[in-house]
């Protein structure tokens, strides 16, 4: 049995008991938690943020120029940030961006900024260069390494019930 400390307020105590209820039919849902008086004691300014793989990660070109002072190639740094790589280049970029914002600077890459809007990733379709059949009878398509530069497709998240939207969670078979 869990005992809630005496110093916990009555509203917080009530919320904790409701969340930790062992009866699933009586246990609070997220909707119940968000409507509880203790949860609503402060305002909640929810940020949407960036969903990696769905939204384009914004890059501030002015901050990107500063990474060169630390011996980092700006083009390499941009690619690391856009690919969500966690290394010395992206860490330097994000530290410089954070410093810039803390000092009162405004940046298009500030995902917590009040005017930030997410941008979907641009997908460049590639033309197949050959089709072949594997020994197991599966069909395999081989694509060129360089995509055409004149075509882009915007990837939107799959809407519930929308079968025409791409399924981003689809598991593809591994080639043998």
N, C-alpha and C positions, 0 to 999 in steps of 0.2 A: 504494500500500500504506500502510495506517495502522499506525503503531508506537505501542504503548501505553507511556507513560512508565514508567521503572523504579521510581518511587516508588509506583505503584499496587499494592495488595496482590494476592497470588496469587488469592484468591477473586474479587476484583473483575475482575482480568485475565481469568480463566476465563469469567465472566459476559459481559464485553464481547465476547470472541471468539465466544461462542455466539450473542449477539444479532446481531453483525455478520457472521455466516457468510453467504457469498454463495450457498451451496446452500440453496434454500428448504426442502428436505426435512430438512435438518440444523439449520436455524435455530431458535432457541428460540421457543416460543409464550409467551403470557402465563402459562399454567399452569406451564410450565418455569421461567420467570423467578421466579414467586412461590414455587416450591419450591426454588430455589437457596440454598445456605448463606449467600452474601453478602447476599441480599435479606432473609433471615430473621435477620440479626444483631440487629435491633431489633424491638420489637413494633409491629404495624400496627393502629391503632385506626381502622378505616375508618368514615367518617360517610356516611350516605345523602344528606343534603342535600335541597334543594328542586329539583324539575324544573319550570321555568317552563312554564306552559301545562297542567300536570297537577296540581301541588300549589298549594294556596292559600299565598300569601306571608304569613307571620305579621306582625302589627303590634302593638307594645306601646303601649297607650293612655297609659300614664304618660309614656313618652318622647315620644309624639305631642303631649302637652300642652306640652312644653318648646319645641317648634319655634315656638310663638306668640311667644316672647320675641325671636325673630329676624325677626319680621314675616311669618311664613308661616302661612297659613290651615291649621289642622289637618285639616279635611276634604279640602282640596286635596292636602295631603301624604299622607294615607291613600290616596287614589285613585292618586297617583303611585307609591307603594310597592307597592300591590297590583297595579298594571299593569306593574310592573318598569320604570318610566320612570327614566331617568338624567338628573336635572336638579338645580337648586339645592335644591329641597324634599326630594327623596329623599336627596341627599347629606348635608344637614343632619341629617335623621332618623337615617341610619346612623352618622354621626359621634357623635351624642349617645348612640345605643344602644351603640356600642363603648366610649365613655367610661364609661357606666353599668356595663357588664359588667366592664371593667378595674378599676373601683373596688369590685368584689365584689358587684354587684347581680345578681339572678336575674331573667330575663325569659323570657316565653313566646315571644319572637321570636328568642331565641338558638338558631339552627339548629345550632350546634356543642355545645350543652348536652347533657348525658348523658340528660336526660329528654324531649328534643324528639321529637315524632312528627309526621310529615307528615299533612296533611289534604287530601283531594281537593277540587278546585274545584267549587263549586256552580253548575250550569248552569240557567238559568231558561228553560224552553221558551216560545216565542212562537207565537201563533196566526196563520196567514196571513190577510191581509185581501183578497187577490185573486190569481187565477192568470191569466196571459196568455201568449200565444204571440208569440215574436219573429219578425221577418221571415224568419229562417233556419229557422223551424219548431221551435226549441227552446222548451221550456216554462219559464216563469219564475214563481217565487212571490214575492210582495211581502209582507213582514211589517210589523206595526205597530212604531212606534219604542219604545213603552212596553210592556215585558213584563208579563204578569199577576203579581201579587205573592203569590198563594197556591200556586204550584207551583214546585218545584225538583227537579232531577235531579242525582245525583252522577255525575260523569264519572270512570270508572276507566280506567287504561291497558289497551290491547288485550292480552289474553293470547294466547300462541301457540296457534294452532288454534281460537281462539274467534271464530267468525264473527259472533256476536251483539254483540260488543263494538265500540264505534265505532272507526273507523280514523282516528287523529289525523294520520297522514301523507298522507292522501288529498288529491290535487290536484283542486280544483273548477274547472269551466270558467268563464271570465270572461264576463260578460254583454256583449253587443255594444252 
